[in-house]
């Protein structure tokens, strides 16, 4: 900042004339090129470039053998995605073999999912839920709605068991046994 000699008003280093009285400022080669506006824009550009670079570097995946908050959140998000995808299959007007194979693929992906030991009971409950959900859709295709209703109760029990396990992990993470 520099001060006007006539009216004593502060102005930015980059301004050439006082905004109040119009007096020309003396040129100082050490101060004038570094206005506050240019400095702020330079810092802002450097921060944006740093943010872009830090986001471009991939984060290391959490160790699947250790129970951590990251592995808990990752598994919870995956379970919620499977829940949404399985519900979307039943929203179809007609359930065909394609939808049934999608449900079986979800179950197989859940079985192959690497999780730490503390999340194994939750993974088992998720796999059982997806298996029950497959049979709900299969019995619905066959027209056996009584058996489909029984499997729906079983699937709801497995989903509640999954959420109970996740609540226990949420309470003790990252020092879960």
Buried (B, 14 or more C-beta within 10 A) or exposed (E): EBEBEEEEEEBEBBBEEBEEEEEEBEEEEEBBEEBEEEEEEEEEEEEEEEEEEEEEEEEEEBEBEEBBEBBBEBBBEBBEEBBEBBEEBBEEEEBEEEBBEBBBEBBEEBEEBEBBEBBEBBBBBBBBBBBBBBBBBBBBBEEBEEBBEBBBEBBEBBBEBBBEBBEBBEEEBBEBE
